[in-house]
Amino acid sequence: MELFTPTDWTDYELIDTGNREKLERFGKYILIRPEPQAVWKKALSEEDWQKLHHARFSRGKPGSQQLAVGSWQSPVGSPQSPVGSKQSPVGNKQSPRYQNTTGQEVRRSGGQEVRREEKGEWIRKPEMPDQWMIGYDYKEMHLKFRLGLTAFGHIGVFPEQAENWKFIYDTIKLAVGSKQLAVNTGDSEPDPVIQSSSDPVIQSSSDPVIQSSSDPVIQSSSDPVIQHPVSGIRVLNLFAYTGGASLAAKAAGADVVHVDSVKQVINWAREDMEVSNLEGIRWVIEDALKFVRREVKRGNKYDGIILDPPAYGRGPDGEKWILEDSINEMISMCAELLSGQSAVGSSQWAIDNPQSPVTSHQSPFFILSLYSMGFSSLIGESLVKSHFGTEREIQTGEFYFTDRAGRNLPLGTVTRFC
Ligand SMILES: C[S@@+](CC[C@H](N)C(=O)[O-])C[C@H]1O[C@@H](n2cnc3c(N)ncnc32)[C@H](O)[C@@H]1O
């Protein structure tokens, strides 16, 4: 079991925690958000918090919560825009991580699901803008994120995930390096040309769920040629949200497929790709489980798979995602999709798949993040072991940030290998 905390942020800081709230700096702006796990006392005074913050997210008054019985539709209406924004990558009807840990509760009761969701309200000081930018730099990776205040309190980035971005970047770079070395020594096939306009997986016209080239906001066949190194390394990011992991993989030179069920979220991710000076990510608006089932049928393979599933969510056609019901099938599908991972416990992948761009010189990688209160990292580890075998060296543990007073705030679990 390991503890992971990103150390490269300059645009993010956890300033203080306590009384079930957290005080965080994102670039120039300081936010107060609910944090149910911060059950201790604030280190700074209430006056300090008042003075320091630019915006505070507060949940509805008692009694203002809405209750939906047997329904997985959000009872709180359609997606909303960041305050004052024309764009709408917010207030997503799904259950993004932030909701699950703060305002939402699901119980099973007599076979029916009872879901309680709570939107909130941002109370802003005059200097707080609707949108602002932050950056994250690591080696040659320079990511930019456009942040905005959303109806459920999330703002477009989960800073603890930076620990995974580094892992993704380093793993892909290493694979690219090994491959180049192999090419130079005549030990490998040349890279296949990536055909962004005719990739049968993403842009098959017969596939109703893949965005077509006529969609103005989704990556289309007329997109400019990819300028970043084309490695032939394929990465799949599921439940991908605004796509920090997709950007990291793209920045390292991978061919990235980004799947999320909410179009507004995908638009937001696309904006982040553009401001990060990257291009060529393939966007898929679909139910993640449906997508992986189809990819397995098609016999497609990926060299890296990243997933960060919420506790509850919905596909674009109302498909239910309930973590504890579907995660086992999801990981089993991922095991089939990962290059060289043909059977549980297989250690023959490199020998069996000598032509695979990654597997000939570098093992495929897999990252499962879970952020569901009460879900131990051992659950992720056991899931991964049961589908990928026990022979791999698996890292498993918790994400956290430390506040200025030295208290560690847990922020979900991760199980990964490469
Ligand atoms: C916890 S967020 C992922 C955060 C992301 N890893 C990051 O660090 O930016 C969960 C995402 O899953 C998406 N989602 C929920 N249900 C889904 C489903 N059935 N299929 C695909 N995506 C879904 C949501 O729209 C949301 O963007």
The ligand as an SDF file (V2000), in Angstrom:
LIG
                    3D

 27 29  0  0  0  0  0  0  0  0999 V2000
  -14.9480   11.0760  -11.5570 C   0  0  0  0  0  0  0  0  0  0  0  0
  -15.1850   11.8180  -13.1140 S   0  0  0  0  0  0  0  0  0  0  0  0
  -13.6370   11.3820  -13.8100 C   0  0  0  0  0  0  0  0  0  0  0  0
  -12.5360   12.3870  -13.4760 C   0  0  0  0  0  0  0  0  0  0  0  0
  -11.2980   12.3410  -14.4000 C   0  0  0  0  0  0  0  0  0  0  0  0
  -10.5830   11.0900  -14.2490 N   0  0  0  0  0  0  0  0  0  0  0  0
  -10.3330   13.4960  -14.1520 C   0  0  0  0  0  0  0  0  0  0  0  0
   -9.4130   13.3690  -13.3520 O   0  0  0  0  0  0  0  0  0  0  0  0
  -10.5060   14.5320  -14.7460 O   0  0  0  0  0  0  0  0  0  0  0  0
  -16.3940   10.7000  -13.7960 C   0  0  0  0  0  0  0  0  0  0  0  0
  -16.8010   10.9740  -15.2490 C   0  0  0  0  0  0  0  0  0  0  0  0
  -17.5710    9.8360  -15.6810 O   0  0  0  0  0  0  0  0  0  0  0  0
  -18.5570   10.2590  -16.6070 C   0  0  0  0  0  0  0  0  0  0  0  0
  -19.5860    9.2160  -16.6710 N   0  0  0  0  0  0  0  0  0  0  0  0
  -20.5340    8.9240  -15.7570 C   0  0  0  0  0  0  0  0  0  0  0  0
  -21.2560    7.8520  -16.1440 N   0  0  0  0  0  0  0  0  0  0  0  0
  -20.7400    7.4520  -17.3450 C   0  0  0  0  0  0  0  0  0  0  0  0
  -21.0470    6.3810  -18.2440 C   0  0  0  0  0  0  0  0  0  0  0  0
  -22.0410    5.5040  -18.0060 N   0  0  0  0  0  0  0  0  0  0  0  0
  -20.2780    6.2460  -19.3380 N   0  0  0  0  0  0  0  0  0  0  0  0
  -19.2760    7.1210  -19.6180 C   0  0  0  0  0  0  0  0  0  0  0  0
  -18.9480    8.1620  -18.7920 N   0  0  0  0  0  0  0  0  0  0  0  0
  -19.6710    8.3170  -17.6740 C   0  0  0  0  0  0  0  0  0  0  0  0
  -19.0040   11.5960  -16.0550 C   0  0  0  0  0  0  0  0  0  0  0  0
  -19.5740   12.4090  -17.0740 O   0  0  0  0  0  0  0  0  0  0  0  0
  -17.7010   12.1870  -15.4890 C   0  0  0  0  0  0  0  0  0  0  0  0
  -17.0990   13.0240  -16.4370 O   0  0  0  0  0  0  0  0  0  0  0  0
  1  2  1  0
  2  3  1  0
  2 10  1  0
  3  4  1  0
  4  5  1  0
  5  6  1  0
  5  7  1  0
  7  8  2  0
  7  9  1  0
 10 11  1  0
 11 12  1  0
 11 26  1  0
 12 13  1  0
 13 14  1  0
 13 24  1  0
 14 15  1  0
 14 23  1  0
 15 16  2  0
 16 17  1  0
 17 18  1  0
 17 23  2  0
 18 19  1  0
 18 20  2  0
 20 21  1  0
 21 22  2  0
 22 23  1  0
 24 25  1  0
 24 26  1  0
 26 27  1  0
M  CHG  2   2   1   9  -1
M  END
$$$$
